[in-house]
Amino acid sequence: MITLRNFAEADALDLQRNKYRHKTISEVQDMIREMNRKCYNDKYFEMFAVVHKGSIVGMISLYEHSKWVVSCGPEIFASECRKGYGYEALLRTLLIAREKGYKIAVAQIRTDNIASIALHEKARFEMEHEYVNSKGNAVYFMMRPTEFSCEEHYDMLVDEGNDPVCDSDLLQKHMNKWDGNEFIDELQIGKDKRVLEIGVGTGRLAKRVAPLCKVFTGVDISSKTIKRAKENLRELENIELYCADFIKYEFDCSFDVIYSSLTFMHIKNKQEAINKIATLLNDNGRFVLSIDKNKNEYIDYGTRIVEIYPDDLSITKKYIKKSGLQLEKVIETELAYIIVATNRY
């Protein structure tokens, strides 16, 4: 893991050795002092040292173009390339840019700089146009929002090697605080049941639920997450997985059991979601929902912040009642509320 900090004059030797060999130590120290003014041409400018285990491995800048737009310029030293430092540094500067109020991050990259293009594409920058700069070089203009969407976040988790199906026993035990055996028992699954999971992820819960039911359907907004779920669940023959927004997706069947855990915090219109669940449930069907007690409106993942819509138990109960479902029980765990409702009249 890397950290970002401003350069200090004591870093001059590192900078000279890795970047500015043609300059004297005194000249590099002058540059550092100029960097730390955090202003260039009367606009915000900040240069950060990229640090790994106490050593400077590169540098990255933020430069203001306008009130809402800032450019990011990473440079990892040649001896430290291909270790993932540039990617992590880029994500961290996007977080800093967002905290400073910038909405859009841009980058201008020479078309022959394949490594930098790949780095920015990995960080979800998109190509806008190509132009020739004042030096006569062909350049790609790339941009992206400084904030990460839910879909993008979960795609990136897969890219970063995060798969809850492969979590250690200790992590699995921790996740049981939201949806352990008590949650699974409330589903009341049988071999004659058709089951839907909203927010199936990579299949952490599906691996436990799908073998117990007739047909298992999972939906998730992240394409890379669904792809990984298909790999994790490939040995099961009763699986249907869809990459889609649950609210927008048109299902061609109804379900005996619908459940969701740690997903409703990503759904803004919760009443609409629960109303749809009510229409998808068969008579006497069950809806089991695990909601986090956390009331924060953002989750900080270190390299990015993801906006969420925290759930409230009393409001969720009202949504359920308004949908026509019958609230059966609420089970409180250390970190969550497990809400059980049925489609009974």
N, C-alpha and C positions, 0 to 999 in steps of 0.2 A: 504493500500500500504506500502511495506517495502522499506528501503534504505540499502545500504551497505557502510560500512566505516571501516577503520583500527581500531584496538583496541587501547585504550589509557590506561596508567597505572591506571587511575581513574576507569577503568572498572574491576579492579582486584576482587573487592568484589562480583560483579555480576557473574563473571566467577567462583569464588570459590564456591559460593552458588549453582550454577546450573550445574557445570561441574567437578570442581576439589576440592571436599570437603576434600580430604586427604592432600591437600597442604596448606601451609601457604600463607598469603597475599603476603609476600616478594617473595616466590617462584613463585606465579602466575605473579607477576610483572616482574620477570626475564623472564618468558615465553613470556609475551607480548613484551618485548624488543627484544627477539629473533625472534618472529614472524615478527616484523616490520623491520627486516633486509632485508626481501623479498628475501631471498636466503637460499637454503638448499642443501647441497652437491654440491655446485657450480652451482646450477640450480635455475631458477626462482621459488619462492614459495611466496604465499601471503595468509594471513588469514584475512577474513572479518567478522566483527560483523554484524549480521542481526538485523536490528532495526525497530521496529514498534511503532509509536507514542512516540518516545523518549526512549523506553525501549528495551534492548537487549533481543531478543527472541531465538537466536541461533547463529551459526557460519558456515562459509563455506570457503573452501580453494581451491586454484588453485595451481597445482604443475606441473612443466614442465617435460615431459618425453623425448621429442626431440624438434627439431626446430619447428615442425608443430603440435605437440601433447601435450595436457595438460589434467590433470585429475581434476575432480570436486568432492569435498567431503562435502556435506551438513550435518549439524546436528542441528536439532531444539530441544530446551530444552523440556523435558517431559511435563511440564505444559503448553506448547504452541503448542503442536502437533495438527494435524487435523484442522488447521485454514488456510491452503494454503500458509503459509510462506515459506516452503521448496521449493515448486514449483516456486514461484516468485523469490526466491533467486537463484535457479538453472538457471532460464532464464536470470537473470541479470548477473550472472557470465559467462554465455556463451557469452553475449554481450561484457563483459570486455575481455574475451579470444580472441574474434574475433578482437577487437580493438588493441590488442597486437600482432596480426599477426598469432595466432594459427588457424589451419584449422580444427582440429579434437579434440573433447572432449571425454574422456574415463572415465569409472568408474568401480571399482572392488567391487562387492557387495556379501556378503554371501548369499548363496541360501536359507537360512532360514529367511532372513530379508525381509519379504513380503512387508512391508510398503515402504522400500527404493526401492525395485524393481518396485513397482507400481508407485512411484514418478518419477523414471527415464523413465519408459515407457510412462507416461503422458507427459513428456518433449521430447518424441520421440527418446530416446536412444533405440538402437536395440541390442539384444543379439548376441554376436559374438561366444563365446565359453565358456565352463565351465572348471575349473581346480581346483586343490587342492593347496592351498598356503602353505607357510613354517610352518604355525601353524597347518596344517592338516585339515583346514576348506575348504569345497567346496565353490567355488566362481564363480559368473558369471562375465564375462568380457563384458561390454556394451560400445557402442560408438555411436557418431553421429557427423555430421558437426557442426561447430560453427555458420554457417550462415543458415538462415531459407529460405526455398523455398516459392514461392507464394502459392502453394497448401497447404503446411504445415501451413503457416500463417493463411489462412482462415479457415482451419480445427480447429486451435487453438482458433480463435475468437469465433467459435460456442461453443467449449468446455468451454470457459470463459464466456458464457452467452450473447455474443454480437449478436443481431439480429436487423438489421435496420428496419425490418417490425414493430417492437415494439418500435421504437424510439419515444421520446416525440415530441410534436408539434414543440417545439423550434428546435430540431435537424432536423426534417423533413423540416422545413423552411430553415435551413442552407443548406441541401442537394439540395434544389430547385435552389441553385445558380449554380449547374451543369446541372440539368435535371428537371426543374420545368415545368410549363404549356406550356411555349414557346417550350421546347423540345418535349413534348408530342404532341402538335399541329402540329409540323413539320412531325410527323410520318404519318399523314393523314390516320388514320386507319378506316376501315369500316368492317361491318359484313361479307363481302365476302373476306377478306384479310387473308392470311397466314403470320404469323409474327415470326421472329427469334430474340431473345435477346442473344447477346454474353456477357457472364459474368452475368448470371441471379442472382447470389448471393442467398440470402434467399427469394427473391421475392419482394423486395421493389418496383421496377417499374412494375413488372409483375402483381401485384395486381391491378394496374391502367390500364394496357394495355390489359391484357387477356380478360376481360369482353367485350371489344370493338371489338374484331376480331373473325374470324371464327375458326382458329386454332392457338394456341400460342405454340411455341417451345423455350425452354431455354436450354442453355449449360453452364456448369461451370466446372472448373478443380478440385474443392474441393468436395469430396464425402460427407462430413458432411454438407456442405452448401446446396448441392442438396437435401440431406435428409430433412433438415429443410425447404427448399422451398416446397417440396412435402407436408409437414405438413401445411405450411402456405396457400397453394393454393388448399388444398384437396377438397374444396367445388366447385371448377370450373371443368367442365367436358371436356373442350377443351384444356387441358394442356398436353404437352409432355416435359419431362425434362430428360436431359442426363448429366452424369458425364463424361466429356471428354475434351481433348485439342481441341479447335475449329479447328485449322489448320490440325490436324491429323484425325479428325472424318469424316467419310464418310456419308453424309446426303443422304437420298433416295428421296428427293423432293427439289423443289425450293421455293422461298419465294417472297411475294409482298413487304414486308418491313423487313429490317434488321437494328437493332440499337444496340448501345453499349455506355455505360457511365462509365467513370472511370475504364475502363478495358484495354484499349490499352497501358496504361503505364506498364502493365505486359507482353506485347507481344514484343519480341525482333525483330522478322522479320516482320515488319509492312507491307512492300510491299507484302509479301506472303499472309498475312492475308487479305489485301484489294483486291488482285487478286482473292482470293477464294470467297470473298463476291460478286465480280462482276460476277463470274460464277454461284452463287447461286440465284442471283436476276432474277425475271421474267422481261419480257419487260415492260418498264415504272415503274419498281420497284424503291423503295426509300431506300437509306442508310443514316441514321442519326447517327452522331458520336459526342459525347461530350468528349473533351480532356481538361485536366487540364493545367492551365498556369504555374504551378510550374515546374521548371527545375532541381530540385534536383534529384540525382541519387539513393538516398536511402530515405526511410520513416522510421523515428524513432518512434516506438510505445512504447517506455519506457523500456519494457522488451526484446525487440528484434528489429533488424534493417532488413528491407526487401529491397533487391535491386530491382529497377525499371528502366524502359527505357523511360525517359520523352519524351513527344510528342512535336513536333515543327509544328506550323501552316503552314508555308511555305513549309516544307518538306512533310507534310501530303497532301497538295494540289497536290504536284508533284506525290506522290504515287497514288492518285485518278486519275489523268490525265493519268498516265502510265497504269493503270488497264483498261482503256477504259470507265470508268464511267464519267458522265458529272457533273462538279461542279455547283450546282445551287446557293448556298448562304452560307455565314458564318455569324453567329450571335454571337456577343461578349457579355458575361455576366461578372459579377464581377470577377469570378474565373475560367472561362472556355471559350472555343470556341465551338460553336455548328455548325458542318459542315454538310451540306445537299448535297447529290449527287444522281443522278438518272441513271437508265440504259436505256437511250434514245439514238437513233441513227438518 
